[in-house]
Amino acid sequence: LEGMLKPALREHKLGNAQILEIFDVGKVGKVAGCRVTNGLARRGAKVRLLRDDIVIHDGTLKTLRSFKDDVREVKEGFECGMSFENYSDLRQDDVMEFYEVEEVARTLDS
């Protein structure tokens, strides 16, 4: 019976970043110049965009660059450039919250 249960989804927070400046880059669109304020930012992670502590977008991080290089992750204290899939309403001082969602097998006890 346990095999028939849908897995539970658990959110794991990775870190936060603050947008310092917005750049308009030709084909790519808008790119946010950010500083990771705690934890880390990981390419492909889920991202919540917060403006005045209100979630205005929940999506996926499309690109992550450090200087001119594509990188997999950026750690706390470092600056980077990033863009989102299908979203471009970015503003200076917006905060990004990075997280991953994992599936956890449920049991009849839970």
C-alpha positions as CSV (number, residue, x, y, z in Angstrom):
1,L,0.0,0.0,0.0
2,E,2.8,2.4,0.8
3,G,4.0,2.2,-2.8
4,M,0.7,3.7,-3.9
5,L,1.1,6.9,-1.9
6,K,2.3,10.0,-3.7
7,P,5.7,11.1,-2.4
8,A,5.8,14.1,0.0
9,L,7.6,17.2,-1.3
10,R,10.2,18.8,1.0
11,E,11.7,22.2,0.4
12,H,15.4,22.7,1.1
13,K,16.6,26.3,1.3
14,L,19.9,27.0,-0.4
15,G,20.5,30.7,0.1
16,N,19.6,34.3,-0.7
17,A,20.9,37.0,-3.1
18,Q,20.2,40.7,-3.5
19,I,19.9,42.4,-6.9
20,L,22.5,45.2,-7.1
21,E,21.9,46.2,-10.7
22,I,20.0,45.2,-13.8
23,F,21.6,44.8,-17.2
24,D,19.8,44.5,-20.6
25,V,21.8,42.0,-22.6
26,G,20.7,41.7,-26.3
27,K,19.3,38.2,-27.0
28,V,19.4,37.0,-23.4
29,G,17.2,39.8,-22.1
30,K,17.5,41.2,-18.6
31,V,20.3,39.9,-16.4
32,A,20.4,40.6,-12.6
33,G,23.8,41.6,-11.2
34,C,23.6,40.1,-7.6
35,R,25.5,39.4,-4.5
36,V,24.8,36.2,-2.6
37,T,24.1,37.3,0.9
38,N,23.9,33.9,2.6
39,G,24.2,30.2,1.5
40,L,24.7,29.7,-2.2
41,A,23.0,30.2,-5.6
42,R,22.8,27.1,-7.8
43,R,22.0,27.0,-11.5
44,G,18.8,25.1,-12.2
45,A,17.5,25.7,-8.6
46,K,14.0,27.0,-7.9
47,V,13.9,30.7,-7.1
48,R,11.4,33.0,-5.4
49,L,11.7,36.6,-6.2
50,L,10.7,38.9,-3.3
51,R,9.9,42.6,-3.5
52,D,9.2,44.3,-0.2
53,D,8.9,40.8,1.5
54,I,6.2,39.7,-0.9
55,V,6.7,36.9,-3.4
56,I,6.2,38.2,-6.9
57,H,7.6,35.3,-8.9
58,D,8.4,31.7,-8.3
59,G,10.4,30.1,-11.1
60,T,13.7,28.5,-12.2
61,L,17.2,30.0,-12.5
62,K,18.2,29.8,-16.1
63,T,21.7,31.2,-16.2
64,L,24.4,31.8,-13.6
65,R,27.6,33.6,-14.4
66,S,30.6,34.7,-12.4
67,F,32.4,37.4,-14.4
68,K,32.3,36.0,-18.0
69,D,32.2,32.3,-17.0
70,D,29.1,30.1,-16.7
71,V,29.2,28.5,-13.3
72,R,27.3,25.8,-11.5
73,E,27.0,27.7,-8.1
74,V,28.1,30.9,-6.4
75,K,28.8,31.0,-2.7
76,E,28.0,33.6,0.0
77,G,29.8,36.9,-0.4
78,F,30.4,36.6,-4.1
79,E,28.8,38.6,-7.0
80,C,27.3,37.0,-10.0
81,G,24.9,37.6,-12.9
82,M,21.7,35.6,-13.4
83,S,18.5,35.4,-15.4
84,F,15.2,33.5,-15.0
85,E,13.3,31.4,-17.4
86,N,10.3,33.3,-18.8
87,Y,10.5,36.3,-16.4
88,S,12.2,39.7,-16.7
89,D,10.4,42.1,-14.3
90,L,13.5,42.6,-12.1
91,R,14.4,45.6,-10.0
92,Q,17.3,46.8,-7.9
93,D,17.1,45.6,-4.3
94,D,14.8,42.7,-5.0
95,V,15.8,39.6,-3.0
96,M,16.0,36.1,-4.5
97,E,15.6,33.0,-2.4
98,F,17.0,29.8,-3.8
99,Y,15.7,26.4,-2.9
100,E,15.4,22.8,-4.1
101,V,12.4,20.5,-3.8
102,E,13.0,16.8,-3.0
103,E,10.5,14.0,-3.1
104,V,10.4,11.9,0.1
105,A,8.7,8.5,0.2
106,R,5.6,8.5,2.4
107,T,4.7,5.7,4.8
108,L,1.4,4.8,6.3
109,D,2.7,6.2,9.6
110,S,3.0,9.7,8.3
